[in-house]
Amino acid sequence: MVDKFAHQRRRTSEFELRDFYGQLLRLLIINIPESQNDRVHPQTLVYALIKSVKLIDSAADGIKYYENFGSMEFVDLNQVKCVVGRIMDRGRWAIVDRSTSFA
C-alpha cells in the first residue's frame, strides 16, 4: 500500500495497492533473544535487500520489461507477497509471473 499523497505533507493519507519489482540481493536475519526481564520476547526478523527495477514498457499481452535498476532498500520480508522470474526477450529483460503468458 502506497500513500497517493505522500508528497503533500498536509493532505490526509489515501492508500492504494501498487506492485513493485526488484532483484533480491541479500537476506538479513536478525535473531532477538529473550531478555532476562521478560520485556522482550524472542523473535526472528527477516529483511530483504532489494534493488528496484525501472519498468520501461508493458506490452499489450501484459508482459512488463525493464533495462535498468533503481535504488536499493531493505524490505520486511513479511511485505513481499510473491516472487517472480525474469527472462531475456529480444535484448530486454521481461518479468515473468503467473499472469504472463507466452504464446
Rosetta blueprint (number, residue, H / E / L):
1 M L
2 V E
3 D E
4 K L
5 F L
6 A L
7 H L
8 Q L
9 R L
10 R L
11 R L
12 T L
13 S L
14 E L
15 F E
16 E E
17 L L
18 R L
19 D L
20 F L
21 Y L
22 G E
23 Q E
24 L E
25 L E
26 R E
27 L E
28 L E
29 I E
30 I E
31 N E
32 I E
33 P L
34 E L
35 S L
36 Q L
37 N L
38 D L
39 R L
40 V L
41 H L
42 P L
43 Q E
44 T E
45 L E
46 V E
47 Y E
48 A E
49 L E
50 I E
51 K E
52 S E
53 V E
54 K E
55 L E
56 I E
57 D E
58 S E
59 A L
60 A L
61 D L
62 G L
63 I L
64 K E
65 Y E
66 Y E
67 E E
68 N E
69 F E
70 G E
71 S E
72 M E
73 E E
74 F E
75 V E
76 D E
77 L H
78 N H
79 Q H
80 V L
81 K L
82 C L
83 V L
84 V L
85 G E
86 R E
87 I E
88 M E
89 D E
90 R L
91 G L
92 R E
93 W E
94 A E
95 I E
96 V E
97 D L
98 R L
99 S L
100 T L
101 S L
102 F L
103 A L
